[in-house]
């Protein structure tokens, strides 16, 4: 049973690790359809996890703020598509979030990856503002 939990943690970290690199965050404006879908799905998952009553007490104030900023940035990038395409992109992102959620053994295991992901995306905003 222990190895199965370790496997789930490894799968989640591997699925989320490409999204947590600063290089990807710096190029958020240049994401294609698939990149937007994956980033948006990750942000949706993070927001859902951050809203869980058992997770909230373990979060820092900046966690929720950075996750909101990341979601806004990704939504703005998705804004370059038509309304119909954005609706389809959102559906695909929600399916991606559901897939990530199913592979998570516990919400607590996803919080560190969410923290890194949201921090890097939010930091990309400050880089473009400088």
Buried (B, 14 or more C-beta within 10 A) or exposed (E): EEEEEEEBBEBBBEBBEEBBEBEBBBEBEEBEEEBBBBBBBBBBBBBBBBEEEEBEEEBEEEBBEBBBBBBBBBBEBBEEBEEEEBEEBBEBBBEBBBEBBEBBBBBEBBBEBBBBBBBBBBBBBEEEEE
